Amino acid sequence: MSEFNQAIEAAKRQQRRMLLWLGLGFIVVACFVAAALIASRATPIQVLPETINQDAQINVSRGLALIIDHHLYSLSDSAEVEASAPGYQTAKQRISESSFGKVTQITLEPLPAQVVLKTSLEDNKTSWYIDKKLTAISNTLETSLERGDYSITASHPYFEPISENYALKPGDVVEKTLSMTPISGELSLSTQPAGAAVSIDGEEVGQAPMSTSLPGGRYSLQIHKAGFETITDSIDITQTAKQVSRQYRLQAERARVNVSVSPVGGTLTVNGIDTPVADVIKIEANQDAVLKYKKSGYFSQSQRVNLKQGESTDLNFELKKEMGKVVIESTPQASVTISGKAIGQTPLNLTLDALPQTIRFDLAGYRSETRTITPTAKSTSSVSVNLLTEKQARLQEAPRSYKTYAGDEMQLFTANDTIIMGAERSEAGQRANEFIRKVTINRPFYAGVHEVSNQSYAQFDKSHSGGPNLPATSVSWLEAVRYANWLSQAEDLTPVYKINGNSVTHINDQADGYRLLTEAEWEWLARKAGRSAQTVFVWGNDKTIPPKAANIADESAKGSVTHYVPRYNDGYAGVAPVKSMKRELSGLFDMGGNVSEWTHDSYSLTVPKQGRTYSQTLDTTLVDEHVVKGANWRSGTLTELRASYRDGASQPRDDIGFRLGRFVYGGQ
């Protein structure tokens, strides 16, 4: 190598030595800085209680840090440490940068001591008491206890109790099997007459009178003597009954009857006393005994015996089946099923087992009926039913009156009647829109006993206000039928009105849900219900209004209305609470006044066809104007007070309310 190259290599070696010394110097400085930084962030850790501080183990569970002599040295912003000690629960604690350098205390909770005490017994009758308090009844006691001194007692009815004291420290584990000593007891036994042989648990031990020592336990005794009935008994020698005494009076040996019965499952009596059916029945010797065996559906059988002492005999009871004649009829003719088996059509003459028979009558379109009878051989039984159609049955089941979900009262009407609606031109006060129309009222329906109250309507429309017992007014026809639909749904009935937005788009005239009364129903209730002949006014035909007959424009309304009824005072200047007036002839309230009422029908001026009788159906036409019926507290003319008065309206008013109706069942 030339001198030039050698010079270059020497220069490179000198440069590398310089860089190495610079690096070592930087590392030393960094170590001094890190050591100073760590020392400045040293955090003392104290484990409580103080008695375990020195023995406690502390480790870093999270963060870049180390523990030296119960001090935390951390290079990260926070660290989590874990402290543990024998007999105590391990605890973790997070130490943040703001706590570095300050003493941090970690409190450990003591572990409970575990106690497992056993006995060699297997009957689970050992009672365990801890400080005299019953803790368990079992062969083994397994429990956790806090630090402290305890007295634990094991007590068994047949063994001497054992008590032991334990001073428990945190985390102690006590496992021990206790050896229990049987108690020592004594049995004293005598018989009348004396000399009976005594056996204990099948081993003969002597003759009465006698005494014998026995360890605790339950024993089976047998006392037997020739010419006398053997006595079987059991005794218990226990902690509380170590001395047991028994005196037995022996009964003379009885006779025995070996019994067999057919069919099984019946009842056996001996001298009228029910006796369990067994292979051997004991009876008093030298006395008449009547044994009777009976079972439903069979003729009973009796046998008499008189046996000597110790004598035995065999009795066999074989019962004969009992049958009875039954005549089954129905109106109309129906199919008959007996105990689930199809028999035929009524009328039927049958011979059936003398057992309870369930007879079912079925006919399409009619409500099925069921009867239960027990035939007898002594006489002919008969079953006769009148079947009802489903509608007849539903009507029969329908309550005469009830309250709706909202609290309004409804009353049932089952008329088979006609109403001549409207008025002749000659009738005083008649209006041209009161067309004569004959309508048959023959579909059972409910009508509201009074107008829907504010209290009831407000359950549907929370924004509605007014005195709770006043009729709901200022309600449009659409809102009235919305309420009816709401009530139908609440009571699981089929709604009458289909509503889309602010319009009724369909009327289900076959539905059983709530609706408004039809005009014909309203007029029949106001003029014909509860009467022998229809009337002009709700109260009758007299133009003089009886006291409290209706809330109308009376003397108190003078000056506030155009017309009023002189010399009449109903007690209210304006609208009155529902049911304030007298009950009307129909049984309802306020059809003659208080507020006028929306009806279901569309308002029409089409003249009905002469000579035609219309049926009780729902009007399905959809128009904005609807019929309003009845006078109100502003009514003071003869025209308005008549029950045939009708008007049309499309907007709510403060003197128009509504009354509910509904058919008992849907369809025709």
Secondary structure, 3 states (H helix, E strand, C coil): CCHHHHHHHHHHHHHHHHHHHHHHHHHHHHHHHHHHHHHHCCEEEEEECHHHCCCCEEEEEECCEEEECCEEEECCCEEEEEEECCCECCEEEEEEHHHCCCCEEEECCECCEEEEEEECCCCCCCEEEECCEEEEECCEEEEEECCEEEEEEEEECCEEEEEEEEEECCCCEEEEEECCCECEEEEEEEEECCCCEEEECCEEEEECCEEEEEECEEEEEEEECCCECCEEEEEEECCCCCEEEEEEECCECCEEEEEEEECCCCEEEECCEEECCCCEEEECCCCCEEEEEECCCECCEEEEECCCCCCEEEEEEECCECEEEEEEEEECCCEEEECCEEEEECCEEEEEECCCEEEEEECCCECCEEEEECCECCECEEEEEECCEHHHHHHHHCCCEEECCCCCEEEEECCCEEEEECCCCCCCCCCCCCCCEEEEECCCEEEECCCCEHHHHHHHCCCCCCCCCCECCCCCHHHHHHHHHHHHHHCCCCCCEEEECCEEEEECCCCCCCEECCHHHHHHHHHCCCCCCCCCECCECCCCCCCCCCCCCCHHHECCECCCCCCCCCCCCCCCCCCCCCCCCCCCCCCCCCCEEEEEEECCCCCCCCCCEECCCCCCCCCCCEEEECCCCCCCCHHHHCCCCEEEECCCCCCEEECEEEECCCCC
